[in-house]
Amino acid sequence: MHDDHKQADDTQAHPEGFDRCLETVPLHCARSLTGGGQTAHIFLMGQTYVLRITRAGKLILTK
C-alpha cells in the first residue's frame, strides 16, 4: 500500500480516521477478491455467497 493509502484502482481519498480503521479492521480490495473480474465466491459456515461488482461500481453480496 502506498504512503497515501490509495489503491491502484482507487480514485478517491480515504476518509478521516482511515488509519485507525486499518489497525482493527482488515481492508480488502474488491478487485483483488474477484481476481480482476466481476465476481467472487465467498464461503462461510457451509454457505457460498457471490460478491459481484456492478457496472456502476457498487458491490452486491448474495447467497
C-alpha positions, 0 to 999 in steps of 0.5 A: 500500500502506498504512503497515501493509502490509495489503491491502484484502482482507487480514485478517491481519498480515504476518509478521516480516521482511515488509519485507525480503521486499518489497525482493527479492521482488515481492508480488502480490495474488491478487485483483488477478491474477484481476481480482476473480474466481476465476481467472487465466491465467498464461503462461510459456515457451509454457505457460498455467497457471490460478491459481484461488482456492478457496472456502476461500481457498487458491490452486491453480496448474495447467497 
